Every structure is written in structure tokens, then in C-alpha cells.
Amino acid sequence: MLNDNIVLTEAVYYILLSLHLPLHGYGIMQQVEEMSNGRVKLAAGTLYGAISTMLEKKWIVALPEEKNSRKKEYEITSTGKEIVKNELNRLRELLANGEKIIKEGGK
């Protein structure tokens, strides 16, 4: 059973989303920037630090490297997909509560 109280950083959230299809580091950077309409730009240190942590937690896996390729590809695991699903539910709750309060004028 996963801890339902995990809160993802925006960078980790976008990295996990981008890895629903196998990607290498530079591809992840491009995908995250595209998904966020240019708002989130991952530095290499941020990306590879997050990848290292997610590999340890088994949220993602490194795929076997192809011959003559220096690019390592990563992919989300079923655990990672569950983490993203839980985060989406958490974000929906935040949004619904915020909209309710704003609509009611804080009452």
C-alpha cells in the first residue's frame, strides 16, 4: 500500500507524466517544458537528482541501453503511475476546495 500523503513537487509530477512513454533526459526536459507551456524548465541537476530519487523509490525504471547509444531511457512503473494518480486526486481536491471558497466569498 502506498502512502497517500505523498506530495509531489511540480518538477517530479511533470517528469512522471512525461515518462508514460520511454524518454531520455533531454527528451524529458523538452516534454516538461512543452506540457507546462514553457513555464517549467528543468535544469540538468534538478532532472538527474529527481531521476535518481525516483529510481530508488521504484517510481521509474531505467531501460536497457541500446548498443552505440549514450542515451539512457527511463519509463514510469506501476507504482509511479499510482503516485501520479494519487497526486491528481489531491490536486483536484485542492482545486475544488479553492473554487468553493472563492465562489462562496469565504463563507
C-alpha positions in Angstrom: 0.0 0.0 0.0 1.3 3.4 -1.0 1.4 6.3 1.4 -1.5 8.5 0.2 0.1 11.6 1.9 2.9 11.9 -0.6 3.0 15.4 -2.1 5.0 15.7 -5.4 7.0 18.8 -6.4 5.9 20.2 -9.7 9.1 19.0 -11.4 8.6 15.4 -10.2 5.0 15.5 -11.2 5.8 16.6 -14.7 8.7 14.1 -15.0 6.5 11.2 -14.0 3.8 12.3 -16.5 6.4 12.6 -19.3 7.6 9.1 -18.6 4.4 7.3 -19.6 6.4 6.8 -22.8 10.1 5.9 -22.6 12.3 9.0 -22.8 15.9 10.0 -22.2 17.0 13.0 -20.1 16.9 15.7 -22.8 13.6 14.4 -24.1 12.2 14.7 -20.5 13.3 18.3 -20.3 11.7 19.1 -23.6 8.4 17.3 -22.8 8.1 19.0 -19.4 8.7 22.4 -20.9 6.1 21.7 -23.6 3.5 20.3 -21.2 3.9 23.4 -19.0 3.8 25.8 -21.9 7.3 26.9 -21.2 6.7 27.7 -17.5 8.7 24.8 -16.1 12.3 24.4 -17.4 14.3 21.7 -15.7 18.0 22.2 -15.2 20.1 19.1 -15.7 20.9 18.9 -11.9 17.3 19.1 -11.0 16.3 16.4 -13.5 19.0 13.9 -12.7 18.6 14.4 -8.9 14.9 13.7 -9.3 15.6 10.7 -11.6 18.0 9.2 -9.0 15.4 9.6 -6.2 12.6 8.1 -8.4 14.8 5.2 -9.4 15.5 4.5 -5.7 11.8 4.6 -4.9 11.0 2.4 -7.9 8.6 5.0 -9.4 10.6 4.7 -12.6 13.0 2.2 -14.2 16.0 2.7 -16.5 15.5 0.7 -19.7 18.3 -1.4 -21.1 20.7 0.7 -23.2 20.8 0.2 -26.9 24.2 -0.5 -28.5 26.1 2.5 -29.7 23.8 4.8 -27.8 24.8 7.0 -24.9 21.2 8.0 -24.1 19.7 6.2 -21.2 15.9 6.0 -21.3 13.5 5.8 -18.4 9.9 4.7 -18.0 7.3 5.1 -15.3 6.4 1.9 -13.2 3.0 0.9 -12.0 4.0 2.3 -8.6 4.9 5.6 -10.3 1.5 5.6 -12.1 -0.3 5.1 -8.8 1.7 8.0 -7.2 0.7 10.3 -10.1 -3.0 9.2 -9.8 -2.9 10.0 -6.1 -1.4 13.4 -6.8 -4.0 14.1 -9.4 -6.7 13.3 -6.8 -5.0 15.6 -4.2 -4.8 18.4 -6.8 -8.5 18.0 -7.7 -9.4 18.3 -4.0 -7.3 21.5 -3.7 -8.9 23.0 -6.8 -12.5 22.1 -5.7 -12.0 23.5 -2.2 -10.4 26.7 -3.6 -13.2 27.2 -6.1 -15.9 26.5 -3.4 -14.4 29.1 -1.1 -13.9 31.7 -3.8 -17.5 31.2 -5.1 -19.0 31.5 -1.6 -16.9 34.5 -0.8 -15.2 32.9 2.1 -18.4 31.9 3.9 
